[in-house]
Amino acid sequence: MSTTDATWLSQDAYDRLQAELNELIAARPAMAAEINARREEGDLRENGGYHAAREEQGKAEGRIRQLQELLRVARVGEAPKGDAVSVGSVVTIYFDDDTEDTETFLLGSREIAATTDLTVYSPESALGQAITGARKGQTVTYTAPSGHDIKVTIVSFEAFGG
């Protein structure tokens, strides 16, 4: 993983996600006890409580795996400054040729969204893929999920301060 496609997290975001992971792991024994208690209620085919508890356990385990992987590969600190848009950039663009129709957003992971009031676009989104590597003043075109081609021009970008 290069520094341009790494997931950059502020120390605060990293600590918050680590705390969430620790809470989920600590809750495992209570969740297992809940499943066992529901299992004792009788016929599992008609036991809604048992199935709900198992579903919650599955969601929690999925989130644990997601957080473990994110924290394993995340880089903590400020994304390196560069001369092109990269993950961790706060980007201002304008649409088509209308310099008045601007939008400013963060190009990054959804986990970082909790650390900012900015709109966050994934680097895997159509817009994110189109602007990654673009430079100030460059115009790129991407195909929106609706199927329409959209032209955007990079007004400015800077590293996200978290």
Solvent accessible surface area in square Angstrom, and as a share of the most:
residue,aa,sasa,rsa
1,M,131,0.59
2,S,60,0.39
3,T,59,0.34
4,T,80,0.46
5,D,86,0.44
6,A,0,0.00
7,T,26,0.15
8,W,34,0.12
9,L,1,0.00
10,S,20,0.13
11,Q,100,0.44
12,D,100,0.52
13,A,0,0.00
14,Y,56,0.21
15,D,70,0.36
16,R,88,0.32
17,L,1,0.01
18,Q,58,0.26
19,A,48,0.37
20,E,53,0.24
21,L,12,0.06
22,N,80,0.41
23,E,119,0.53
24,L,39,0.20
25,I,64,0.33
26,A,77,0.60
27,A,39,0.30
28,R,96,0.35
29,P,94,0.59
30,A,70,0.54
31,M,46,0.20
32,A,43,0.34
33,A,60,0.46
34,E,70,0.32
35,I,8,0.04
36,N,73,0.38
37,A,58,0.45
38,R,85,0.31
39,R,99,0.36
40,E,142,0.64
41,E,105,0.47
42,G,39,0.38
43,D,71,0.37
44,L,68,0.34
45,R,205,0.75
46,E,151,0.68
47,N,12,0.06
48,G,53,0.51
49,G,29,0.28
50,Y,18,0.07
51,H,91,0.41
52,A,56,0.44
53,A,11,0.09
54,R,113,0.41
55,E,104,0.47
56,E,92,0.41
57,Q,53,0.23
58,G,44,0.42
59,K,122,0.52
60,A,11,0.09
61,E,40,0.18
62,G,27,0.26
63,R,63,0.23
64,I,1,0.00
65,R,147,0.54
66,Q,65,0.29
67,L,0,0.00
68,Q,79,0.35
69,E,82,0.37
70,L,21,0.10
71,L,17,0.09
72,R,173,0.63
73,V,38,0.22
74,A,16,0.13
75,R,85,0.31
76,V,62,0.35
77,G,39,0.37
78,E,94,0.42
79,A,7,0.06
80,P,63,0.40
81,K,155,0.66
82,G,56,0.54
83,D,98,0.51
84,A,21,0.16
85,V,2,0.01
86,S,18,0.12
87,V,12,0.07
88,G,6,0.06
89,S,6,0.04
90,V,23,0.13
91,V,0,0.00
92,T,26,0.15
93,I,0,0.00
94,Y,44,0.17
95,F,40,0.17
96,D,80,0.42
97,D,112,0.58
98,D,69,0.36
99,T,84,0.49
100,E,151,0.68
101,D,67,0.35
102,T,71,0.41
103,E,48,0.21
104,T,61,0.35
105,F,0,0.00
106,L,0,0.00
107,L,0,0.00
108,G,4,0.04
109,S,24,0.16
110,R,166,0.61
111,E,19,0.08
112,I,8,0.04
113,A,40,0.31
114,A,75,0.58
115,T,28,0.16
116,T,29,0.17
117,D,158,0.82
118,L,57,0.29
119,T,73,0.42
120,V,33,0.19
121,Y,63,0.24
122,S,45,0.29
123,P,27,0.17
124,E,127,0.57
125,S,37,0.24
126,A,40,0.31
127,L,12,0.06
128,G,0,0.00
129,Q,120,0.53
130,A,25,0.19
131,I,0,0.00
132,T,63,0.36
133,G,40,0.38
134,A,2,0.01
135,R,121,0.44
136,K,145,0.62
137,G,52,0.50
138,Q,80,0.35
139,T,65,0.38
140,V,23,0.13
141,T,81,0.47
142,Y,29,0.11
143,T,73,0.43
144,A,13,0.10
145,P,141,0.88
146,S,83,0.53
147,G,53,0.51
148,H,125,0.56
149,D,102,0.53
150,I,44,0.22
151,K,68,0.29
152,V,0,0.00
153,T,12,0.07
154,I,1,0.01
155,V,57,0.33
156,S,45,0.29
157,F,47,0.20
158,E,115,0.51
159,A,24,0.19
160,F,26,0.11
161,G,73,0.70
162,G,46,0.44
